[in-house]
Amino acid sequence: MNNLIHSSFKHYCMTLALIALIATPVITKAKEQQVDIVTYPWIEGGFKVDDYYIALLKLVLENSKDKFGEYELIKAEFPMFQNRVVSEIKQNRGLVNILWTKTSIQREQVLAPIRYPLLRGLGAYRIALIHKDNKLKFSSLTSEKSLRHLLAGQGVSWPDSLILQDNNYSLLEVPGHESLFKMLSSKRFDYMPRALNEAWDEAEMFPNLIVDTNFAIHYPAPYYFFVNINNNRLIERLEYGFRISEENGSFKALFDTHESTREALLRADLPNRKIFWLTNNFLSPETKKVMEQHKGDFTK
């Protein structure tokens, strides 16, 4: 009888050990299959420039799959102004967890920047969207002093707004992209500085607006992806994905071929424009170091 009990107990133990052995790989595999949810913001109006940032974000996430696994890229449920997006990410409420925008000291204090310049220096130049009725007024503009007396329109809390005001430009701040374009179309202000990869697509969307061909404004200010400062996994994933994207050339390939960026410098025709050079006193020491490291990307 004792032998029978001992044999049954031994068989029971062996069965448990076998179950544990079989289950272990399943548990490990489940851990490896963690899916990172990345939710990005959007604005009303269907602006094409966002397509580039979304394509770049997808590229970086794809290039990090070997280390971090699968991901799901999701569009936020509803549109939000930029200052709302910053607040949502800072508070980690879950509506959105990534933002692409021009950097500043203040922005880097509340969010974690992924220090890879998204536009590879292209964003340092701004050209003007103007009302078509004002083409002659802007084509005859000869000095930065004259430009400062004209009223520029920018978004509330945009880093660009701080830079323009710091350089003594006249500025009207407006909440939201669509309101800016409608107000410019109604001549509520004189011009709207835009990045080289933004202006022409936006002019096509609003029949009263055209791109000025006479001048450009320059101030160094990289665009970054930003996330919550405590989202360590996403920070590490994006930095790793960018590093791989630089090493294998896929980041530059996307920049050179995407319809939003590939012909921006050519269309801007900077050598035939007056360039007004502004200072940017809102760059962190870390970003200045990044710009030095990537200076080959920054058109001088």
N, C-alpha and C positions, 0 to 999 in steps of 0.2 A: 504493500500500500504506500509506504513512504517513497519507494522508488518511483511509483506512478505519479505521486504528487510532485516529486522533484523533477521528473521528466516533463510534466505539464508546465511547471513554473519556468523551467529552462526554455521550453518552446515559446512560452509567452514573452519572455525577455528578448529572445531572438527576433520575434515578430515585431516588438516595439522598436528595436534597433534598426530593423530593416525599413520600417515606416519612416523613422527619423532620417535615415540615409537617403531614402527616395525623396522626402519632402524638402531636404536642405537645398538642393539646386533650384527647386521651384521658388523658394523664398528668396534666394539670391537673385534669380532672374527677375522676380517681381520688383526688387529694389532697383535693378538696372533699367527697368522700363518706366521709371519716373518720367512723366511728360511735363515739360515746362510750358506754362500758359503765359503768352506774351500778348498783352492787350494794348493796342496803339490808338491814339486820338485821331480825330478828323474834324474838318471844318466844313460848313455848308458851302456849296458852290461847285464841288467837283474839280478842284484845282489840280492840274496835271503834275505839278512839281512834287506832290506827295507820293506819286507813283515811284519816283526815284528812291526816296527814303525807305519806302516799304520794300522795294526790290533789294536795296542794300541790307536792310534788316534781315530779310529772308536769307540772303546770301551768307551773312555772318552766322546766323543760326544753323544753316545747313552745314557750314564748315566747322561747326562745333559738335556735330552729332556723334563723331567717333569717340568723344570723351564724355559728353553730357547726355547723349541719347536724343529721343524724339522731343518735338515741341509742337505747340499749336499756336498759330498766329491769328489773333482775333481783332476785329474792328470794334471799337467801343460802341456801346448801345446807342448813344446819342452824341451830337457835336458839342464841343466845349471850347470856350475862349482859352487862350494860352495860360492866363493867370489861374484859371480854374483847374487846368490840367496840372500845373505845378503844385497847387494845393492838394489835389487828389493824390498825386504820387507821394508828396511829403507826408500826408496823413495816412497813406497806405490803406485807403478805403476799398480798393479792389476794382474800381470802375475802369482804371487804366493804370499801367505800370511802366510805361516808357514814353519818352518825349524826344523829338528832335528840334533843336533850336540853337540860336547863336548863344555863345557862352558869355558869362560875366562873373565877377567875383561874388556878387550876391547870389547868383543862381548856383554857383558851385558850393556855397555855404549851406544851402538847404537841400540840394539833390546831389547824387553821385554822378560825375561826368565820366563817360567812357572816352578817354582822351585820344581818339583817332578822328582827325578832321574829315567830316563827311563829304565836303566839297573840294577837298584837296587844294585849298587856297582860292577857289573860284569865288567864294562868298565875301572876299575882302573888297570887291568892287560893287558899287551900287549905281544903277542907271535909273532914269526917271520915267515913270508913267505920267503922262500929262493929258489934258483935254485937247482934242484935235483943234479946237479954236485958238489954242495958245501956242501953236507950233512956231509962229513967227516970233513971238515974245521970247521963247526959249532958244531959238536958233540965233538970236542976236545977243544973247547973254555972254558977257566977256570976262566977268570976274566973280570970284567967290563972294565978295562983298555984296554984289547984286543978288546972288543966289540966297544969301542969308536973309535978305529982306523979303523974299518970297516965302509963302507959308507951305511947309511940308506936312503931310499927313502920315501918321504911324499908329501902331496899335498901343493900347495901354499896357504898360509894364514890359514892353519889348526892350531888350538890351540896346537895340538901335536907337530907341528914343532917348535913352540916357546919353549915348555917345553924341547924338546930334545936338541935344541941349547943352552938353558940356563944351561943344565947339561953337556955341552962340548962334545956332540955327533957330529960326522961327518955326515952331512946331505946334500942331494940333493933334492931340492923342484921342483916339477913337476906339471903343471896345469892339473888336471883331473885324475879320477880313471883309466880309460882304458889305458892311456899313461903310468902310473906307472907300471901296470902289464906287458905291452908289453916290457918296458925297463928292468924290472927285468928278464923277460924271455930271454932277450938278454944279460944279465949280465952287464947292464950299471951301476948298483949299486949292493951292496951285499945282502941286506935284506930289508924287509918292515914290520915294526911293525904293528900288527893288533889286534883288540879286540878279545876276546875269542869266541864270537859268529859270527865272520866274517871269520876267517882264513880257516877252512876246506872247506866251500862252495866255497870260492875263489880258493883254490888249485884245486878243481875238475874242475873248469872252464878253467884252464890253465895247459896243460899237462906237461910243464917243471918245474912247481912249486910244492913244498912240504912244509909241516909245520915242522919247527924245533921242536925237542923234548927236547932240552938241557937246555934252559933258558927262563925266562920271565922278563919283565920290569914292575915295578909297580910305578905308580904315581896317586894320587887321583885327579879325574876330572870327575864330573858327566856329563851325557848327559841330555840335556833339550830340550823341544820344545821352539822355539822362534817365536815371532810375532812382528808386528809393535808396537812401544811404545804408540801410540795413539789409538790402536784398543781395546778400553776398553771392548767392549762387548765380543770379542773373548777371551781376557785375563780372564774376569770374568767367562765365560762359561767353559774354560779349567780348571781353578782352581777349580770350583765347581764340574766338572765332575771327576777330579782326586780325590777330597775329597770323593765323593761318591764311586768311584772305590776302594779306600783304605778301606773305612768302610765296604763295602759289600764283600770284598775279591776278586773281579773280576780282579783287576790289578795283584795281586800275582798269581792268578790262570792262567792268560794268560802267565805270565812270566815262570811259572813252566811247562807249557804244550806246548808252541809254539816250533816248530821244530828248530828254530834258537837259542833258549836260554836254553831249558830244559836239554841238556846234555853237555853244554859248559864247565862247571867246571870239570865234570867227564873226558871228553876227554882231557882237558888241563893237567890233572895230576900234578897240581902245587906242591904237596909235593915232587915230584921226579925231580923237576927242580931247577936250580940255580935261585934265585930271586935277581935282581939288583934294589935297592930302589932309586928312583929319587925324587927330591923335585919339587913341583909345586908352583912357586912364582906368578902365574897368577890367583889365586882364590880370589874372592871378599869376604869381611867379611860376606855378606849375604849367599853366597854359603858355606862358612866354617860353618856357623850356621846350614844350612840345613844338611850338612854332619854329624854334631854332633847329630842332631835330628834323622837321619836315620842310625846311626852308626851300628845298628843291621843288616842292609842290606849289609854293606860293609865288604867284606871278608878281614881279616887282614893277 
